[in-house]
Amino acid sequence: MTEARMGSGQMFDNIADRYDRLNRIISMGVDQSWRRKTVAALQVTDGARVLDLATGTGDLAIQIAETHPECKVVGVDPSVNMLKVGRAKLDAAQLGRRVTLLEGDAQSLPFDAGSFDSACIAFGIRNVPDRERGLREMARVVRPGGRVCVLELSEPKRGLLSPFARFHIRQVVPRLGAWLSGSKEYRYLQESIAAFPEPEEFAAMMERAGLKMVSLERLTFGVCCLYIAESQGGGAAA
Ligand SMILES: C[S@@+](CC[C@H](N)C(=O)[O-])C[C@H]1O[C@@H](n2cnc3c(N)ncnc32)[C@H](O)[C@@H]1O
């Protein structure tokens, strides 16, 4: 995958119509429970404005809106086709008035400082070319003290079951994904997980970006990590 395609959403345009189904199969259905933990970590209050970056087909945005009927959610993603699937889901769930999906890039957000109460990004930061810049943008647009949560896959290195989890990510995911989707995008998924920083290293990047770490939770044998932080306002300088 070339730098030009990465972060543009182009790769996801190609698999948008199969994305949700593949997600459920590849994660063996646990992806939605990881999103539920993220929703809880956001500490959404009545009337809150929540930003969901790399929203894709809107699964997390929808969960937030359904869990908190008084909040408003804005989802941002560069993939037009993923957003198209997301908008159809919003219509079906009658959430179109509380959830807005916009085309955009996590590295440069068209929002004023402090315009959201909390923000999240699920399985998306891996795809953002300049991750620290994306994190700085999250720190900037969330009011001081508001939650910023990152949900991301990782290759588990410790624990009795970590070899099995690694085997699943390295061998099963790309093959199953390629077979089910008929495209090679799922090889990129495995490669990008392997290339992602270690959890502690990524948490340090979040701090550098102007976020204050609250906790780092390893989920399902460490296959996925939930990074919970607070904005300190402004985001760190580039
Ligand atoms: C694996 S999907 C995750 C979608 C959704 N958050 C979920 O939980 O299913 C990754 C998403 O990241 C988006 N993406 C890629 N580059 C991006 C960028 N620079 N800024 C924001 N989103 C980006 C892709 O278009 C894709 O929809």
The ligand as an ORCA input file, in Angstrom:
! r2SCAN-3c Opt
* xyz 0 1
  C     -11.211     -0.310     10.135
  S     -12.220      1.051      9.695
  C     -12.996      1.456     11.226
  C     -14.387      1.981     11.057
  C     -15.200      2.177     12.339
  N     -14.586      3.098     13.261
  C     -15.488      0.879     13.050
  O     -15.435      0.837     14.283
  O     -15.833     -0.105     12.369
  C     -11.023      2.306      9.522
  C     -11.563      3.604      8.968
  O     -10.512      4.582      9.020
  C     -10.769      5.488      7.981
  N      -9.616      6.348      7.736
  C      -8.536      6.122      6.965
  N      -7.730      7.184      6.967
  C      -8.304      8.128      7.762
  C      -7.966      9.457      8.128
  N      -6.856     10.033      7.684
  N      -8.803     10.133      8.946
  C      -9.941      9.555      9.403
  N     -10.318      8.309      9.072
  C      -9.514      7.592      8.265
  C     -11.127      4.563      6.813
  O     -11.739      5.233      5.745
  C     -11.998      3.540      7.515
  O     -13.370      3.861      7.406
*
